[in-house]
Amino acid sequence: MRGRDTRAFWLFVGPFLLGLAVFAYLPIGWSAYLSFFDARNTVTPTEFVGLDNYGHMLTDEPFLSSLGTFSVFAVFIVPLTFVLSLALALGVNRLRFARAFFRSVFFLPFACSYVVASLIWKTSLFSGVRYGLANTVLSLFGADPVAWTGTVNPPLYWIVLVTARLWLQLGFYMILFIAALQRIPRHLYEAAWLDGAKPGWQVFRYITLPQLRATAVAVLLLNLINAYQAFDEFYNIMGDARGYPPFARPPLVYLYYTSLGSGGQDLGRGSAGAVILALIIALVTLLQGRVFRFGRVS
């Protein structure tokens, strides 16, 4: 019986583990290997350069600037996503009717392709011509059309990038918060009411928010990691036939052009940058988890 269970386990898990090894772990290992070689226009390099690729990337101004771009993006997207997804979860969870409908409506954008959403944002909502939705609304107030993705001073392109990401991911984090809200014991609220706690802010601050602590930390961690991995919306909204502009370039977009750009495929330095980015994500995640004591009972 035990042998049958073991065979059934590997029957179901085996294909997944094989795919994970081939399409995830093997590329990661090969990328780390390439980072120590001069791998221009080849994936089978022979010239070992040690840490030279890492030294170049750590002193490369465009790469460091891309990390700065991520920082700006994270400053906008992380707190906005946290607050808005929590607010949506609280609102939907309090509904007495059509709760499942609104939960599905807000979650549906998460199933949309980032590429499709980015193109809709670029060509329909925030098009630089006067027929875009945003410019149509502005024209009602007598304002001139705005080149949303090409205006650097002020940097209006952040409005396009941030709103696209918010629309795509708010529903997912809302579902996480709703699941956490539904796990809060009802007797805690009853005890708070008996003790004279006022409905609203007091109950939220002293009952709801502490009970959401584990989910809140998980949302922050996932949000920060996803911000580091931003690529699709940046590449499809900001890029065009002429290439990508020198501003609003996050790390993955810069590494894409370093590794696969028309100016030459430098897979060694691109891989070194990817490893540096992965280490930064891991370090920030560990530090954030330690600050919030993620995984501890008390």
Contacts in CASP RR format, 6 or more apart in sequence:
PFRMAT RR
TARGET T0000
AUTHOR 0000-0000-0000
METHOD contacts of the structure
MODEL  1
MRGRDTRAFWLFVGPFLLGLAVFAYLPIGWSAYLSFFDARNTVTPTEFVG
LDNYGHMLTDEPFLSSLGTFSVFAVFIVPLTFVLSLALALGVNRLRFARA
FFRSVFFLPFACSYVVASLIWKTSLFSGVRYGLANTVLSLFGADPVAWTG
TVNPPLYWIVLVTARLWLQLGFYMILFIAALQRIPRHLYEAAWLDGAKPG
WQVFRYITLPQLRATAVAVLLLNLINAYQAFDEFYNIMGDARGYPPFARP
PLVYLYYTSLGSGGQDLGRGSAGAVILALIIALVTLLQGRVFRFGRVS
30 43 0 8 1.000
31 271 0 8 1.000
31 274 0 8 1.000
31 275 0 8 1.000
32 271 0 8 1.000
32 275 0 8 1.000
33 271 0 8 1.000
34 43 0 8 1.000
34 45 0 8 1.000
34 267 0 8 1.000
34 268 0 8 1.000
34 271 0 8 1.000
35 53 0 8 1.000
35 54 0 8 1.000
35 268 0 8 1.000
35 270 0 8 1.000
35 271 0 8 1.000
35 272 0 8 1.000
35 273 0 8 1.000
35 274 0 8 1.000
35 275 0 8 1.000
36 48 0 8 1.000
36 49 0 8 1.000
36 50 0 8 1.000
36 51 0 8 1.000
36 53 0 8 1.000
37 45 0 8 1.000
37 46 0 8 1.000
37 47 0 8 1.000
37 48 0 8 1.000
37 49 0 8 1.000
37 50 0 8 1.000
37 268 0 8 1.000
38 45 0 8 1.000
38 47 0 8 1.000
38 49 0 8 1.000
38 268 0 8 1.000
39 45 0 8 1.000
39 266 0 8 1.000
39 267 0 8 1.000
39 268 0 8 1.000
39 271 0 8 1.000
40 264 0 8 1.000
40 265 0 8 1.000
40 266 0 8 1.000
40 267 0 8 1.000
40 268 0 8 1.000
41 264 0 8 1.000
41 265 0 8 1.000
41 267 0 8 1.000
42 267 0 8 1.000
43 267 0 8 1.000
45 267 0 8 1.000
45 268 0 8 1.000
53 268 0 8 1.000
53 269 0 8 1.000
53 270 0 8 1.000
53 271 0 8 1.000
53 272 0 8 1.000
53 273 0 8 1.000
54 272 0 8 1.000
54 273 0 8 1.000
54 275 0 8 1.000
54 276 0 8 1.000
55 272 0 8 1.000
56 269 0 8 1.000
56 272 0 8 1.000
57 63 0 8 1.000
57 269 0 8 1.000
57 270 0 8 1.000
57 272 0 8 1.000
57 273 0 8 1.000
57 276 0 8 1.000
58 64 0 8 1.000
58 276 0 8 1.000
60 269 0 8 1.000
62 249 0 8 1.000
62 254 0 8 1.000
63 251 0 8 1.000
63 254 0 8 1.000
63 255 0 8 1.000
63 258 0 8 1.000
63 273 0 8 1.000
65 249 0 8 1.000
66 249 0 8 1.000
66 250 0 8 1.000
66 251 0 8 1.000
66 253 0 8 1.000
66 254 0 8 1.000
67 251 0 8 1.000
67 280 0 8 1.000
69 247 0 8 1.000
69 248 0 8 1.000
69 249 0 8 1.000
69 250 0 8 1.000
69 251 0 8 1.000
70 227 0 8 1.000
70 228 0 8 1.000
70 230 0 8 1.000
70 250 0 8 1.000
70 251 0 8 1.000
72 158 0 8 1.000
73 158 0 8 1.000
73 161 0 8 1.000
73 162 0 8 1.000
73 227 0 8 1.000
73 230 0 8 1.000
73 250 0 8 1.000
74 224 0 8 1.000
74 227 0 8 1.000
74 228 0 8 1.000
76 158 0 8 1.000
76 162 0 8 1.000
77 162 0 8 1.000
77 165 0 8 1.000
77 166 0 8 1.000
77 223 0 8 1.000
77 227 0 8 1.000
78 220 0 8 1.000
78 223 0 8 1.000
78 224 0 8 1.000
78 227 0 8 1.000
80 162 0 8 1.000
80 166 0 8 1.000
81 165 0 8 1.000
81 166 0 8 1.000
81 169 0 8 1.000
81 170 0 8 1.000
81 173 0 8 1.000
81 219 0 8 1.000
81 223 0 8 1.000
82 173 0 8 1.000
82 216 0 8 1.000
82 219 0 8 1.000
82 220 0 8 1.000
82 223 0 8 1.000
84 166 0 8 1.000
84 170 0 8 1.000
85 170 0 8 1.000
85 171 0 8 1.000
85 172 0 8 1.000
85 173 0 8 1.000
85 174 0 8 1.000
85 176 0 8 1.000
85 177 0 8 1.000
85 219 0 8 1.000
86 177 0 8 1.000
86 212 0 8 1.000
86 216 0 8 1.000
88 106 0 8 1.000
88 170 0 8 1.000
88 171 0 8 1.000
88 174 0 8 1.000
88 177 0 8 1.000
89 174 0 8 1.000
89 175 0 8 1.000
89 176 0 8 1.000
89 177 0 8 1.000
89 178 0 8 1.000
89 181 0 8 1.000
90 177 0 8 1.000
90 181 0 8 1.000
90 204 0 8 1.000
90 208 0 8 1.000
92 99 0 8 1.000
92 102 0 8 1.000
92 103 0 8 1.000
92 106 0 8 1.000
92 174 0 8 1.000
92 178 0 8 1.000
93 99 0 8 1.000
93 178 0 8 1.000
93 181 0 8 1.000
93 182 0 8 1.000
95 102 0 8 1.000
103 174 0 8 1.000
103 175 0 8 1.000
103 178 0 8 1.000
106 170 0 8 1.000
106 171 0 8 1.000
106 174 0 8 1.000
107 171 0 8 1.000
107 172 0 8 1.000
107 174 0 8 1.000
107 175 0 8 1.000
109 117 0 8 1.000
109 167 0 8 1.000
109 168 0 8 1.000
109 170 0 8 1.000
109 171 0 8 1.000
110 168 0 8 1.000
110 169 0 8 1.000
110 171 0 8 1.000
110 172 0 8 1.000
112 168 0 8 1.000
114 168 0 8 1.000
114 232 0 8 1.000
114 233 0 8 1.000
114 236 0 8 1.000
115 232 0 8 1.000
115 236 0 8 1.000
117 164 0 8 1.000
117 167 0 8 1.000
117 168 0 8 1.000
117 233 0 8 1.000
118 164 0 8 1.000
118 232 0 8 1.000
118 233 0 8 1.000
118 235 0 8 1.000
118 236 0 8 1.000
118 237 0 8 1.000
119 236 0 8 1.000
121 160 0 8 1.000
121 163 0 8 1.000
121 164 0 8 1.000
121 233 0 8 1.000
121 237 0 8 1.000
122 149 0 8 1.000
122 160 0 8 1.000
122 236 0 8 1.000
122 237 0 8 1.000
124 132 0 8 1.000
124 133 0 8 1.000
125 132 0 8 1.000
125 133 0 8 1.000
125 134 0 8 1.000
125 160 0 8 1.000
126 132 0 8 1.000
126 133 0 8 1.000
126 134 0 8 1.000
126 148 0 8 1.000
126 149 0 8 1.000
126 159 0 8 1.000
126 160 0 8 1.000
127 133 0 8 1.000
127 134 0 8 1.000
127 135 0 8 1.000
127 148 0 8 1.000
128 135 0 8 1.000
128 145 0 8 1.000
128 146 0 8 1.000
128 147 0 8 1.000
128 148 0 8 1.000
128 149 0 8 1.000
129 135 0 8 1.000
129 145 0 8 1.000
130 136 0 8 1.000
130 139 0 8 1.000
130 145 0 8 1.000
134 146 0 8 1.000
134 148 0 8 1.000
135 145 0 8 1.000
135 146 0 8 1.000
138 144 0 8 1.000
138 145 0 8 1.000
138 146 0 8 1.000
139 145 0 8 1.000
146 156 0 8 1.000
148 156 0 8 1.000
148 157 0 8 1.000
148 159 0 8 1.000
148 160 0 8 1.000
149 157 0 8 1.000
149 160 0 8 1.000
149 237 0 8 1.000
149 238 0 8 1.000
150 156 0 8 1.000
150 157 0 8 1.000
150 245 0 8 1.000
151 157 0 8 1.000
152 247 0 8 1.000
155 247 0 8 1.000
155 248 0 8 1.000
157 237 0 8 1.000
157 238 0 8 1.000
157 247 0 8 1.000
157 248 0 8 1.000
158 248 0 8 1.000
160 237 0 8 1.000
161 233 0 8 1.000
161 234 0 8 1.000
161 237 0 8 1.000
161 238 0 8 1.000
161 248 0 8 1.000
164 233 0 8 1.000
164 237 0 8 1.000
165 230 0 8 1.000
165 233 0 8 1.000
168 233 0 8 1.000
169 223 0 8 1.000
169 226 0 8 1.000
173 219 0 8 1.000
173 222 0 8 1.000
173 223 0 8 1.000
176 215 0 8 1.000
176 218 0 8 1.000
176 219 0 8 1.000
177 212 0 8 1.000
177 215 0 8 1.000
177 219 0 8 1.000
179 215 0 8 1.000
180 211 0 8 1.000
180 212 0 8 1.000
180 214 0 8 1.000
180 215 0 8 1.000
181 208 0 8 1.000
181 212 0 8 1.000
183 211 0 8 1.000
184 207 0 8 1.000
184 208 0 8 1.000
184 211 0 8 1.000
184 212 0 8 1.000
188 207 0 8 1.000
188 211 0 8 1.000
189 203 0 8 1.000
189 207 0 8 1.000
192 202 0 8 1.000
192 203 0 8 1.000
192 206 0 8 1.000
192 207 0 8 1.000
193 199 0 8 1.000
197 203 0 8 1.000
197 206 0 8 1.000
197 207 0 8 1.000
209 216 0 8 1.000
213 292 0 8 1.000
214 294 0 8 1.000
214 295 0 8 1.000
217 288 0 8 1.000
217 289 0 8 1.000
217 292 0 8 1.000
217 294 0 8 1.000
218 294 0 8 1.000
220 288 0 8 1.000
220 292 0 8 1.000
221 285 0 8 1.000
221 288 0 8 1.000
221 289 0 8 1.000
221 294 0 8 1.000
224 284 0 8 1.000
224 285 0 8 1.000
224 288 0 8 1.000
225 281 0 8 1.000
225 285 0 8 1.000
228 251 0 8 1.000
228 277 0 8 1.000
228 280 0 8 1.000
228 281 0 8 1.000
228 284 0 8 1.000
229 252 0 8 1.000
229 281 0 8 1.000
230 250 0 8 1.000
230 252 0 8 1.000
231 250 0 8 1.000
231 252 0 8 1.000
231 253 0 8 1.000
231 256 0 8 1.000
234 248 0 8 1.000
234 249 0 8 1.000
234 250 0 8 1.000
234 252 0 8 1.000
234 253 0 8 1.000
235 244 0 8 1.000
235 253 0 8 1.000
235 256 0 8 1.000
238 244 0 8 1.000
238 245 0 8 1.000
238 248 0 8 1.000
238 249 0 8 1.000
239 245 0 8 1.000
244 253 0 8 1.000
244 257 0 8 1.000
251 273 0 8 1.000
251 277 0 8 1.000
252 277 0 8 1.000
255 270 0 8 1.000
255 273 0 8 1.000
255 274 0 8 1.000
255 277 0 8 1.000
258 266 0 8 1.000
258 269 0 8 1.000
258 270 0 8 1.000
258 273 0 8 1.000
259 265 0 8 1.000
259 266 0 8 1.000
259 267 0 8 1.000
259 268 0 8 1.000
259 269 0 8 1.000
259 270 0 8 1.000
259 271 0 8 1.000
288 294 0 8 1.000
END
